[in-house]
Amino acid sequence: MHVDSYAEFRAPSRPVELKPESVGAATLAEYAGGYRAREVPVQQNLSVQNGQLYMQWGGYPLLRILTPTAKDEFFFRYEYARVRFEREKGKIVRMVWQWPEGEPMMFTPIRPR
């Protein structure tokens, strides 16, 4: 059997089914700000626009939506990543990104909330 490309073996991916949660503007504002991870030299910025939480790397102009899925949890469809915010005494102390494969990546707020 001769195979011309890897695509012949790979089944097409299916979009992840999500049930977005409703999150109020005040809660979304708690997530906004800059975050850093040791593994990444560029700051990750979260901002709120039109009732949505957006992510962007450094000064890169493209904003990408984080879809809320539960309290303090989001889904980043562009990379099939799950994003979870961890709190201590009600304050966000960490943002954890988990992709389908590999280890999670921890981000800390640049200015503690």
SULKA-V996876 format. One record per residue. RES is the residue in one letter. PHI is phi in radians with two decimals (* if undefined). PSI is psi in radians with two decimals (* if undefined). Layout:
res = (RES RES)
phi = (PHI PHI)
psi = (PSI PSI)
This chain:
res = (M H V D S Y A E F R A P S R P V E L K P E S V G A A T L A E Y A G G Y R A R E V P V Q Q N L S V Q N G Q L Y M Q W G G Y P L L R I L T P T A K D E F F F R Y E Y A R V R F E R E K G K I V R M V W Q W P E G E P M M F T P I R P R)
phi = (* -1.85 -2.05 -1.47 -2.72 -1.06 -1.03 -1.17 -1.62 -1.63 -1.32 -1.12 -1.37 -1.99 -1.08 -1.23 -1.45 -2.16 -2.06 -1.03 -1.59 -1.48 -2.25 -1.26 -1.06 -1.14 -1.19 -1.02 -1.08 -1.11 -1.45 -1.12 2.39 -1.69 -2.37 -2.28 -2.24 -1.02 -1.34 -2.13 -1.35 -1.92 -1.20 -1.78 -1.99 -1.99 -2.46 -1.96 -2.50 0.89 1.30 -2.19 -1.66 -2.06 -2.07 -2.63 -1.60 0.84 -1.66 -1.02 -1.26 -1.42 -1.68 -2.19 -1.35 -1.80 -1.60 -1.23 -2.11 -2.93 -1.05 1.11 -2.28 -2.40 -2.17 -1.88 -1.04 -1.00 -2.12 0.95 -1.79 -1.76 -2.13 -2.23 -1.73 -1.90 -2.11 -2.32 0.93 1.45 -1.79 -1.24 -2.04 -2.80 -2.13 -2.00 -1.79 -2.26 -1.61 -0.97 -2.28 1.68 -1.43 -1.20 -2.03 -1.72 -2.05 -2.03 -1.10 -1.22 -2.02 -0.93 -1.60)
psi = (2.23 2.32 2.22 -0.42 2.78 -0.57 -0.44 -0.42 -0.37 2.24 2.58 2.53 2.71 2.45 2.52 2.33 2.21 2.58 1.61 2.43 2.65 2.25 2.26 2.82 -0.68 -0.69 -0.77 -0.69 -0.49 -0.52 -0.39 2.54 -3.04 2.56 2.62 2.59 2.54 -0.63 -0.22 2.19 -0.15 2.44 2.50 2.28 2.33 2.39 2.78 2.23 2.32 0.70 0.28 2.60 2.22 2.61 2.54 2.63 2.16 -2.26 0.19 2.28 -0.32 2.15 2.43 2.39 2.39 2.10 2.15 2.34 -0.34 3.11 2.15 0.35 2.45 2.89 2.33 1.64 -0.60 -0.58 0.18 0.67 2.54 2.38 2.22 2.33 2.32 2.44 2.65 2.19 0.65 -0.11 2.48 2.16 -0.23 2.57 2.19 2.16 2.28 2.08 2.92 -0.51 2.64 3.09 2.66 2.73 2.25 2.29 2.50 2.54 2.45 -0.71 1.94 2.49 *)
